[in-house]
């Protein structure tokens, strides 16, 4: 089977596929136009996809020979699962392996915003160290504050652990279901969405994104947050309305924001959020560690190898497809 890999991935993933007899194709220039990307997809049996190309009904209709897709990501909101199921196409993803790395990024953003570290770093680079001013651009301490987690799954649990053990933060969360492990180990408290918004000193998003949650964190919600609150998002940029977020920050309705994901991506260099001292923005680097990326490449490759052997993908986002195959 021919596998189209649209961008370079760690060697461990390529070796696994080649050692198991798959015909792996990676274009020399991986900065593909949409037309080039689609043509390579049409010429392949399997896809290992890096990035967030849309796999919708139109795509599937144009790629009738496609048999399976492995995503180099946990999230699969860019895939029309219903359409994939109707065509018996399994969609592999990479859960767990990047949980620690992504939680590390959320933890980093929380601290960076609380102490305005990126703002101060820019001042040093620009020769603006300045004299000691005991009232200039003060940060805030995190010890004993309340961390609110929106989506306490694997990544959210890792974030909550770090906050609990490092800063003795109180943990509250909002989920579809109770997380008994977090309640037992971290004394986490389940709250309603409105309670999460109103009670959090730091609100960190770790939920899987769904279209109906588009710009959930808008002006109406942000106005309900504490004036000292820090908003953190390492999940999907679609959760936030960035105009409303900017307005909330400059009007002192919330205290700061740390984003590893933006709406849209990439963020424009002209975005006014970038000019604020209490904002830190990273270019979607949540999984950007050697350990996480190697693990993701291995997991994606294992998914395609299993499919090629007539076996169930070990990590499949739409396991229900196997009820039909």
Protein Blocks (a to p, Z undefined) as FASTA:
>chain_A
ZZddfbdcdfklmmmmmmnopacdddfblcdcfklmmmmmmmpmbdcdedjddcdfklmm
mmmmbcbdcddbfblklbcfklmmmnopacdddehjlmmmmmmmmmmmmmmmmnommmmm
mmmmnopnopadfkgopaddfehpacddehiafklmmmmmmmmmmnopacddddfbdcfk
lmmmnopacddfklmmmmpmbdcdfbdcdfklgoklafklmmmpcfkbccddfkbfklpc
fklmmmmmmnomafbdcdfbdcdddddfklmklmpfkbccdehillmcfklmmmmmmmmm
mmmmmmmnopacfbdfblmlmmmZZ
